[in-house]
């Protein structure tokens, strides 16, 4: 089927996210479709997380459909229900989600703008270039808004419908860091047991120091979650440059800059030694090591990321290059590597390409040199030119 992500085939979990109907009785915006993500869910490494999409993504203030459509609707797809979707419909829904921030003048920047400033300052990532995206616990827009849905059983039905899809996104996608903006997002992530969040301190959000926000960190399915209790868009004073600078510094410290070149002085964790013993000096050695890990561990990532971001975990010497596999490399990506080796041979060519920040240090194994979601592997130092190893 046509694929808006550029990958060989749209993953089954994405098909399931699109081809479904909302829970019975839920006040879902008429004619709307499930919002898989706002932005490039395939390439993004960082995501902000909310409860559910706003009705404003489909309707204007008068409740009528937007004159300039942002996302696919049943009407734009020519469908009566999402269960009628064919491959082309699924591709269109995914494409509209992926290209949300590239639509001329139409993204809901009033809401996303403050978060994008924070993302850029804290992680170097952005909705605008596809390195960041926004996800939701519930993928359906509702009217009334979440807070005004009075029946708790309806809210629970929406969460029961949406959270398993989000979990699959985090396990099989490229996201390695999730940011939670506000108490509601933090509380809901805890309530659905998406991540084990710890209160790790507080921080003033007013320059006077009279108001503070709680800070949270935790891990869920091998993804690092960081959050704060004030809502940047709605809490008076929380959208100031003064607070953004301090919150950005905390996020950076907790997550580390993603896809940076690792200094040669970087110390690798002691328990990063190959489980099979000896040193890793070929692709075959590395694949055997990772296959052994798959067979003996049920962990979501190859290493323990703790309450901080990805760090080098496995070291290898391959074709004369020092290779580092990060601790937050995901299980699904390792399974894809092992399957690729079985199909093409363990010593099939790999490629060193530019990472999302432009440094040529990202190691990929796909025949077409495309990145595999969740595979975080790098040369220890950046190269001058892309190469095959």
C-alpha positions, -999 to 999 in steps of 0.1 A, spaced: 0 0 0 11 36 -5 31 47 25 33 83 37 61 74 61 85 63 34 89 29 50 84 -3 30 50 -10 46 28 8 71 31 -10 104 1 -30 115 -3 -10 147 -8 22 126 -34 5 105 -53 -6 137 -50 30 150 -68 43 120 -93 15 111 -116 17 142 -146 34 155 -149 54 188 -164 38 220 -202 37 220 -217 68 236 -185 88 236 -190 125 226 -166 123 197 -166 152 172 -189 142 143 -172 134 110 -137 133 127 -110 107 124 -86 93 150 -55 115 153 -25 92 152 -2 121 159 3 158 153 35 159 132 59 133 118 53 103 141 78 83 120 109 104 124 102 122 157 124 112 187 106 136 211 69 139 218 47 161 239 17 142 253 -18 154 260 -51 138 269 -70 141 236 -72 163 205 -92 195 206 -125 198 187 -109 230 172 -88 207 150 -119 198 131 -144 226 138 -144 264 141 -158 284 170 -193 281 155 -191 243 156 -191 241 118 -163 222 100 -131 242 94 -131 260 60 -95 250 56 -92 214 67 -63 204 90 -69 166 92 -88 139 73 -125 137 80 -150 110 70 -164 135 45 -130 142 29 -124 105 27 -158 98 13 -166 73 41 -195 66 64 -174 49 91 -137 43 97 -143 6 94 -148 11 57 -112 24 52 -92 10 24 -54 13 21 -56 46 3 -78 60 31 -54 49 58 -25 65 39 -44 98 37 -52 98 74 -15 91 82 -3 117 57 -25 144 71 -13 137 106 24 135 95 22 168 76 1 187 101 28 213 109 38 217 73 3 229 62 5 266 52 -8 287 80 -33 262 93 -17 244 123 -31 253 157 0 273 167 -18 292 195 -16 260 214 14 243 199 37 274 196 47 277 233 55 240 234 76 242 202 97 270 217 103 248 247 112 218 226 136 237 205 154 252 235 155 220 256 162 193 230 170 210 197 140 192 183 109 209 167 74 201 154 84 221 124 111 199 110 97 165 120 121 158 149 92 162 174 55 154 174 25 155 197 7 124 209 -25 119 229 -37 93 254 -70 93 235 -69 98 198 -104 111 193 -114 147 196 -144 153 219 -171 179 223 -173 188 251 -137 189 261 -122 163 284 -128 182 316 -165 187 307 -173 150 301 -192 144 333 -196 106 331 -163 90 344 -173 58 327 -172 75 293 -138 90 300 -125 56 311 -139 40 279 -120 65 258 -88 58 277 -93 21 275 -97 25 237 -68 49 232 -40 39 256 -32 5 240 -27 23 207 -4 48 223 16 21 240 22 4 207 34 37 193 59 41 220 71 5 218 75 3 181 81 39 170 110 62 172 100 82 203 126 81 231 115 111 252 80 122 262 72 156 278 41 161 300 28 196 301 7 201 332 -9 183 361 -37 167 341 -13 150 318 9 138 347 -21 125 366 -35 107 337 -2 90 328 0 78 363 -36 67 364 -33 45 333 1 32 344 18 44 312 50 53 332 62 51 368 65 88 375 85 101 405 83 136 420 120 147 416 118 182 429 102 216 422 111 248 404 98 284 405 79 294 374 75 331 385 106 352 386 95 364 421 99 328 433 64 329 449 50 301 427 65 267 420 58 237 398 64 201 407 88 182 384 84 145 375 105 118 358 99 82 350 102 54 325 75 35 306 82 8 280 118 20 277 108 56 270 118 85 293 90 107 306 95 142 320 68 164 333 58 195 353 26 204 371 19 238 356 4 242 321 25 264 300 -4 277 279 -29 283 306 -11 290 339 -4 328 343 33 334 341 43 299 329 48 309 293 76 334 302 110 333 286 124 333 322 106 300 331 112 284 297 149 289 301 150 272 334 126 244 325 146 238 293 178 235 312 162 209 335 149 189 305 183 190 288 200 178 320 176 150 324 174 138 288 208 148 273 210 162 239 198 135 215 219 122 187 250 142 196 284 129 189 297 110 220 330 125 233 359 101 232 362 103 269 326 89 274 326 61 300 305 31 290 284 14 317 302 -15 334 273 -38 327 275 -30 290 299 -59 284 285 -85 260 264 -111 279 281 -138 258 316 -128 270 345 -115 250 345 -84 228 322 -75 199 343 -72 167 318 -79 139 282 -75 129 278 -112 136 291 -107 172 267 -78 178 237 -96 163 245 -127 183 247 -106 215 214 -89 208 197 -121 198 209 -136 231 194 -105 249 160 -111 231 160 -147 243 169 -140 279 153 -107 287 118 -92 284 130 -56 288 117 -29 265 152 -15 258 187 -31 256 199 -11 286 186 6 317 179 43 310 170 51 346 156 86 350 179 100 325 181 98 287 199 75 263 235 67 269 260 43 253 254 8 264 270 -17 240 304 -10 223 315 -28 192 344 -26 167 330 -31 132 350 -26 100 374 -5 119 347 18 134 339 22 171 302 17 173 279 25 202 244 11 207 224 33 231 207 20 262 173 32 249 174 11 217 140 -6 216 132 -42 215 111 -39 183 142 -24 166 164 -52 177 139 -78 165 139 -60 131 177 -61 130 178 -99 137 151 -105 111 171 -84 86 202 -104 93 183 -137 88 170 -125 55 202 -108 41 230 -123 61 247 -110 93 275 -93 73 252 -74 49 263 -38 44 253 -12 70 254 26 64 266 56 84 243 85 76 236 120 90 215 121 121 186 146 125 210 173 136 233 168 106 263 150 122 273 119 101 273 93 129 240 74 127 244 37 119 215 20 100 212 -15 87 183 -13 63 193 -21 27 179 12 15 198 31 42 166 43 59 166 46 97 147 19 117 124 34 144 139 28 179 174 18 166 198 42 183 232 33 171 261 56 163 298 58 155 318 71 184 330 101 164 313 118 134 325 110 99 333 135 71 311 117 46 284 90 46 299 56 42 291 19 41 305 -5 67 
